[in-house]
Amino acid sequence: MAVPDVGTGLALVGAGIAIGVAGLGAGIAQGQIGAAAVGATAEDPKMFVRSMIFTVLPETIVILGFVVAFFLYGLA
Amino acid sequence: MLKPEEMTRAVVVGSMDSLDATIECLYEQGILHLIDFTTPDVDFKIGQPLSKASADSQKLLKLRSMMRVLGIEEHKPKEKMTVSAIDKRLEQALVTLDLNTTTKNEAKQKIQSLIREKEAEIRALYPFASFGIAIEDYDSYDNVTCLTGICRRDPSDALTSKIREIEIFTEVRKSDVSVAVFVKNELKPEALKILSDREFQEVKLPKLTGDPKKIISANQEQISDLKMDLRRIETDLEKVRKQFADFIISSEEHLSIEVMKEETPLRIAATENTFVMDGWVPRSRFHEIQKTLNQRCGVHVFVEAIATEKDDEPPTRLMNSKLIRPFELFINMGSTPKYKEIDPTVMLFITFPLFFGLMIGDLGFGMALFLAGLAVRLKMKGSQVMKNFGTIVMAGGLMASIFGLFVFAEAFGVPFHPPPLSADEYSWESVAYIPIHPMIEKMENVNELLAISMLAGWAHLTVGLVFGFFNTIHHSLKHAIGKFGWLLMLLGLFEETMVIAGNATITSEFINSTLFFAFPTDFAMDFAGIELSIPALVFIIVGVVVLLATEGGFALTELTGIFTNLISYARLAAIAVGKGGMALAFNTMLFPMMFNGWDTAGEIVISILGAVLLVVAQLFFVFFLGALSAGIQAIRLNYVEFFLKFFEGGGTEFSPLTYERKYSVITTE
């Protein structure tokens, strides 16, 4: 396997940071919303869908992280 | 299919004399969704329950309390009992049951509380039994206090060294020491301090007299006598249970239905001599209600269809073919669609198994899921929800098998043939040569899977926006046109992703040469290292203009929304690859362990261990977690990305006056 140059390596590390940190952020946000959502659903099962929608809101962050990572991966 | 059943507003008017017959008739037909009358005025009052209601609900209360006493709430009679038999026996049976269960139950409770009392005494006296001190001798002094309790460690030495005038009784037990300390009143605080250093817990002695040992043995005798009585009562109750369980359950059901019918007038408007019921009837069956009421009640009851007003909200009854109906479960989990809304069940029927199948994409796991779904369907006959759930799992499993067989060519995480880039990977070739080659190498052709995900996302969201157009066109043409803005933007974004993918994937190549054939991919400019398609940009800009004109500037904050919605479908590829990777990892780790040889005892043990570990890992991590995450993601793409494009919900479910008899039956004599 050919040793990639430093620039490529940095781009790949950047891609990793982009998706990794975005995932971490979304996870922290989703954890709190998820806890509340489970509580709401336990009280009224009809809240399931609405809870789910609220719970997945922070996923936008990961998706944007993924896009950035994808482009960085393309650059590398 | 896409629309709920059409409803007609029906008003039933009649004379009070025929109210009984009308209610009976309506319940039998089960097609009138009653609108509760809640605004009494000078002319119309809320109706009064039928004459038998109060007596019947009292009987019902009695039956339910007996069900609790006998513990037969969950009992399911094997045979249905006729209503006439129930009516004939009920009065007498209630008296017999009252005598046999209520009094016996009271006795049972008394005995149980007595036993508890005696046992508590034994527990309190037991630690001090060996001291040989009568209970009354512990606290009949003016100047001396007695401390009784349990210590963690023996306090005798500490006590005797610190306090001279003291008498201590101790008994070392398994994990603690029981203590009785007699000390002068003024020395009590000091003694308590020493004791509490040894985690002293005071035990109050019961107010009894005599030798604890004797009291304990007397109590024990009494308890065994009481328990014998209890057993006798239990046997009697068991007899009653055997004799009456079926009858109680059947008549409870029958009486519940009767009371429900008799209390229906509370939901309708009434004057002294007439009643008015207002409700909704499926349009196709309106004449049925007219005909039957005419036959049964003649001229005294009159039914009329009245014109619906603009802000009427008819109840929603979803109408789907038998094949699609189980998927209504997903709709019922959330909110019922409004009457005028599109019923998206058919889209769930198409997309859920497709998404699920793409994510699982494995012949072995797919078949296993199919069988699991079948088992749920067959086992859970009683619950419609579970039956529907089973059908949905079956559909998902079937689709996963098809994807696994034809697209990914793998079973249980093992490919039919080793992938081209890693020829030494374990494959089914070592068992049998299967003449099917994968269309997509799951682990090597991630880009292809991503492109397919984008295509699926674009198609799904487009349908959602089209649904949204038809849902909003009823109340606002402007907002409906706004959906076109979104559609154009979505198309632009999709084209952009396809242009970026270019010829790297078969999907994008195909889409570029068909859907976007008019816009050559090289008609693009370079923007910060990204190939930006000019037609795509035009689509997006036109979309934004349409949005500005229809929904206003605020809608622009949602611009990233539609983009993330589209990219969100990348999870289809991500889970497919993630699941495949997990299966591959376990196989690579554990196959060598399994096939290390079968010669020595040690090798055999390791091989068996490897096989067990492999089965457990595949079952829990790949099969259960995989199915769970694929199921959640497949439904989430529908609830979040798809539904939010058009679904409002908040409709009323069609719930007609009706009843279901499981354990009782009406016979015409």
Chai-1 contact restraints between the chains, C-beta under 6 A:
chainA,res_idxA,chainB,res_idxB,connection_type,confidence,min_distance_angstrom,max_distance_angstrom,comment,restraint_id
A,F48,B,M333,contact,1.0,0.0,6.0,A-B,restraint_1
A,V49,B,G334,contact,1.0,0.0,6.0,A-B,restraint_2
A,V49,B,Y639,contact,1.0,0.0,6.0,A-B,restraint_3
A,M52,B,Y639,contact,1.0,0.0,6.0,A-B,restraint_4
A,I53,B,V640,contact,1.0,0.0,6.0,A-B,restraint_5
A,V56,B,V640,contact,1.0,0.0,6.0,A-B,restraint_6
A,T60,B,T564,contact,1.0,0.0,6.0,A-B,restraint_7
A,I63,B,T564,contact,1.0,0.0,6.0,A-B,restraint_8
A,I63,B,I567,contact,1.0,0.0,6.0,A-B,restraint_9
A,I63,B,S568,contact,1.0,0.0,6.0,A-B,restraint_10
A,V67,B,I567,contact,1.0,0.0,6.0,A-B,restraint_11
